[in-house]
Amino acid sequence: MGNSQNKKDQVLVSYKYHLRKDPITYKIYDDFPYPKKLRNIEIEDQLQEILKNCILSKEQIEQLKTLTFNVKWKLICKHRFMVLTGLCDYRQARKSISQFYVESIKNSNSMLDLDRFFSWLSKEAQEADINSFLNYGGLNILLDLLQNAEICSRSTKNHTKQILILKILNFLKNFPQVVEKLISTPDSSTKIFLNFNLHNWEISKYVLQLLNDYTWKCEDGQKNVIQALTNYKNEFNRRTRLEPFIDILTNSKNIIILESTLGFINALIESPDDEEKRALIRSEFSGCGIKNLISVKFR
């Protein structure tokens, strides 16, 4: 890949690529949001995959041999970005960074790509990036990944990917447009609540934090959450849809999940504007003996 020093902070790169009519040309800016660097052996493997579709001169091949792994990693990242967006300078197209991460997560489903995305999201993403992420369908991809991770965890007992995706969703819910999108997305509350885990307080905390926002946001959010409780009951053969919360209050000694559960119960009961609806939910909890349970647990 032909490199010529342009400025101290950038390198001009140009090469022919089988999958494109025109050559790929871009600059490696030091302020480009490069994801976390891979191990050297992984960098070399990814670079070789790219090179299979490149048309390089002998001079370019020799230049490649002199590059450090740090520069090779930058080449890989900018190549992927360039192929995806066709744009040389990310500062001219910040929305395309969101597309870059959406495609990376969708295509690999790996913890590494999710971790890179979360790092960028929490440190650098701006309002326009969040909107772009939604427009590119990123939220649906995260929800589908969460659903798959939950199903896999039933046999593997590995909840690492669930926790990371739930952390990402909890960060995203700080943006009102994300909550609105979640509520308008079919089955999103069910995909989230099916992760509720009586034996993992961290997962359950994130689940309840997310669904709290549903219940307080609007009536549609409340309906979605109630439906999610029903779906959870059917999926795991529970006697009642409130049984998971009764189990937590009965058996758990973890103060974090106890507080999260009580906060969620309060949101379910108090969020409806209609008094009749509040009374129905309150009656359903009373029928499960929650008043006596709370009085004993927290006396």
C-alpha positions in Angstrom: 0.0 0.0 0.0 1.7 3.2 -1.2 2.5 5.5 1.7 3.9 9.0 1.4 4.4 11.3 4.4 2.1 14.3 4.1 2.1 15.8 7.6 3.3 14.6 10.9 -0.2 13.6 11.9 -1.2 11.9 8.7 -0.1 9.4 6.1 -1.6 9.3 2.5 -2.5 5.8 1.4 -3.6 4.6 -2.0 -4.0 1.2 -3.6 -6.1 -0.7 -6.1 -8.8 -3.0 -4.7 -10.5 -5.8 -6.7 -13.9 -5.0 -5.2 -13.9 -1.3 -6.3 -13.7 0.3 -9.7 -11.6 3.2 -8.4 -8.5 2.9 -6.2 -8.9 3.3 -2.5 -7.3 6.5 -1.3 -7.4 8.0 2.2 -5.4 9.6 4.9 -4.5 8.1 8.3 -5.3 10.8 10.7 -4.0 10.4 14.3 -7.4 11.8 15.6 -9.5 9.2 13.8 -11.4 7.1 16.5 -9.5 3.9 16.0 -11.0 1.0 18.0 -8.9 -0.8 20.6 -5.9 -2.4 19.1 -5.9 -6.1 18.5 -3.1 -8.5 19.3 -0.3 -8.5 16.7 -1.2 -12.0 15.4 -4.8 -10.9 14.9 -3.7 -7.7 13.1 -1.5 -9.7 10.8 -4.4 -12.1 10.0 -6.8 -9.3 9.2 -4.3 -7.5 7.1 -3.6 -10.6 5.0 -7.3 -11.0 4.4 -7.5 -7.5 3.1 -4.4 -7.9 0.9 -6.0 -10.9 -0.9 -8.2 -8.4 -2.7 -5.5 -5.7 -3.2 -3.4 -5.1 -6.3 0.0 -4.0 -5.1 3.3 -3.2 -6.7 6.6 -4.7 -5.5 7.4 -1.3 -4.0 4.2 -1.3 -2.0 4.7 -4.8 -0.8 8.2 -3.9 0.4 6.8 -0.8 2.2 4.3 -3.0 4.0 7.1 -5.1 5.5 8.5 -2.0 7.2 5.3 -1.0 8.9 4.8 -1.4 12.6 1.8 -3.3 13.9 0.4 0.0 15.2 0.4 1.5 11.7 -0.9 -1.8 10.2 -3.9 -1.6 12.7 -4.6 1.9 11.5 -4.5 0.8 7.9 -7.0 -2.0 8.7 -9.4 0.3 10.5 -9.3 3.0 7.8 -9.6 0.5 5.1 -12.8 -0.9 6.7 -14.2 2.6 7.2 -13.3 3.6 3.6 -14.9 0.5 2.0 -18.0 1.0 4.1 -18.5 4.8 3.6 -16.4 5.8 0.6 -15.3 8.8 2.6 -11.7 9.8 3.2 -12.0 12.2 6.1 -14.2 11.1 9.0 -14.5 14.7 10.1 -16.6 15.4 7.0 -19.0 12.6 7.8 -19.4 11.9 11.5 -22.7 10.1 10.9 -20.8 7.4 9.0 -18.9 6.5 12.2 -22.1 5.1 13.6 -22.7 3.2 10.4 -19.1 1.8 10.8 -19.9 0.5 14.3 -23.3 -0.8 13.4 -21.9 -2.9 10.5 -19.0 -4.1 12.7 -21.4 -5.3 15.4 -23.8 -6.8 12.9 -21.1 -8.7 11.0 -19.0 -10.1 13.8 -21.3 -10.3 16.9 -18.0 -10.4 18.9 -17.4 -9.1 22.4 -14.4 -7.2 21.1 -16.5 -5.2 18.7 -19.2 -4.6 21.3 -16.5 -3.4 23.7 -15.0 -1.0 21.1 -18.4 0.4 20.4 -19.2 0.9 24.1 -15.9 2.7 24.6 -16.5 5.0 21.7 -20.1 5.5 22.7 -19.3 6.5 26.3 -16.3 8.7 25.5 -16.8 10.3 22.1 -20.3 9.9 20.7 -22.3 13.0 20.2 -26.0 13.6 19.8 -25.8 13.3 16.0 -24.0 10.0 16.4 -26.8 8.6 18.5 -29.4 9.7 16.0 -27.4 8.2 13.2 -27.0 4.9 15.2 -30.7 4.7 15.4 -31.2 5.5 11.7 -28.9 2.7 10.7 -30.9 0.2 12.7 -28.3 -0.2 15.5 -30.9 -0.6 18.3 -32.6 -3.5 16.6 -29.2 -5.2 16.1 -28.4 -4.8 19.8 -31.8 -6.2 20.8 -31.4 -9.2 18.5 -27.9 -9.8 19.9 -29.3 -9.6 23.4 -32.0 -12.1 22.6 -29.5 -14.6 21.1 -27.1 -14.1 24.0 -29.9 -14.8 26.6 -30.9 -18.0 24.8 -27.2 -19.2 24.6 -26.7 -18.4 28.3 -29.4 -20.9 29.3 -27.0 -23.7 28.3 -23.6 -22.1 28.7 -24.3 -20.2 31.9 -22.1 -17.5 30.5 -23.7 -14.1 30.9 -20.8 -11.8 29.8 -22.3 -10.7 26.5 -25.7 -10.1 28.1 -24.2 -7.8 30.7 -22.2 -5.8 28.1 -25.2 -5.3 25.8 -27.4 -4.3 28.8 -24.8 -1.8 29.8 -24.8 -0.3 26.3 -28.6 -0.1 26.3 -28.6 1.5 29.7 -26.1 4.1 28.5 -28.2 4.8 25.4 -31.4 5.3 27.4 -30.0 8.5 28.7 -31.0 9.9 25.3 -34.8 10.4 25.2 -35.0 9.5 21.5 -33.6 6.1 22.3 -36.3 5.4 24.9 -38.9 6.5 22.4 -37.4 4.1 19.8 -37.3 1.3 22.3 -41.0 1.7 23.1 -42.0 1.8 19.5 -39.9 -1.3 18.6 -42.1 -4.5 18.7 -41.2 -7.0 21.5 -38.2 -4.9 22.7 -39.4 -5.0 26.3 -39.8 -8.8 26.1 -36.3 -9.2 24.6 -35.0 -7.2 27.6 -37.1 -8.8 30.4 -36.4 -12.4 29.3 -32.9 -11.7 30.6 -34.2 -11.2 34.2 -32.2 -13.6 36.2 -32.9 -14.5 39.9 -29.3 -15.6 40.3 -27.5 -12.7 38.7 -28.2 -9.4 40.4 -26.2 -7.4 37.9 -28.2 -8.5 34.9 -31.5 -8.1 36.8 -30.5 -4.6 37.9 -29.8 -3.5 34.3 -33.1 -5.1 33.1 -35.2 -3.3 35.7 -33.4 0.1 35.1 -34.3 -0.1 31.4 -37.9 -1.1 31.9 -38.4 1.6 34.6 -37.9 4.1 31.8 -40.6 2.3 29.8 -43.2 2.5 32.6 -42.6 6.2 33.4 -42.4 7.4 29.8 -45.9 6.7 28.5 -48.9 4.4 28.5 -47.5 2.4 25.6 -44.4 1.8 27.6 -46.5 0.5 30.5 -48.4 -1.8 28.2 -45.2 -3.1 26.7 -43.8 -3.9 30.1 -46.9 -5.7 31.3 -46.9 -7.8 28.1 -43.2 -8.6 28.7 -44.1 -9.9 32.2 -46.7 -12.1 30.7 -44.3 -13.4 28.1 -41.7 -14.1 30.7 -44.3 -16.1 32.7 -45.2 -18.2 29.7 -41.5 -18.7 28.6 -40.4 -20.0 32.0 -43.6 -21.6 33.1 -44.2 -19.3 36.1 -47.4 -19.5 38.1 -48.0 -15.8 37.9 -46.3 -13.0 36.1 -45.3 -11.3 39.3 -43.6 -14.5 40.7 -40.0 -13.4 39.8 -40.3 -10.3 42.0 -41.8 -12.3 44.9 -38.9 -14.7 44.6 -36.4 -11.9 44.8 -38.0 -10.3 47.8 -38.3 -13.6 49.5 -34.9 -15.1 48.9 -32.4 -12.4 47.9 -30.1 -10.7 50.4 -28.5 -8.5 47.8 -29.5 -4.9 48.7 -28.9 -3.6 45.1 -31.4 -6.0 43.5 -33.8 -5.6 46.4 -33.9 -1.9 45.9 -34.1 -2.2 42.1 -37.1 -4.6 42.5 -38.9 -2.4 44.9 -38.3 0.6 42.6 -39.7 -1.3 39.6 -42.7 -2.4 41.5 -43.4 1.2 42.5 -43.0 2.2 38.9 -45.5 -0.4 37.8 -48.1 0.7 40.4 -47.7 4.4 40.3 -46.9 5.2 36.6 -50.4 4.8 35.1 -52.3 8.1 35.0 -55.6 6.2 35.3 -56.5 5.3 38.9 -58.3 2.2 37.9 -55.2 0.8 36.2 -53.1 1.6 39.3 -55.7 -0.2 41.5 -55.6 -3.3 39.3 -51.8 -3.6 39.4 -51.9 -2.9 43.2 -54.5 -5.6 43.6 -52.4 -8.1 41.6 -49.4 -7.5 43.9 -51.5 -7.7 47.0 -52.9 -11.0 45.9 -49.3 -12.3 45.9 -48.9 -11.3 49.5 -46.4 -8.6 48.8 -47.5 -6.4 51.7 -46.8 -9.0 54.4 -43.5 -9.9 52.6 -42.2 -6.4 52.6 -43.2 -5.8 56.2 -41.3 -8.9 57.3 -38.3 -8.3 55.0 -37.7 -4.7 55.9 -39.0 -4.4 59.4 
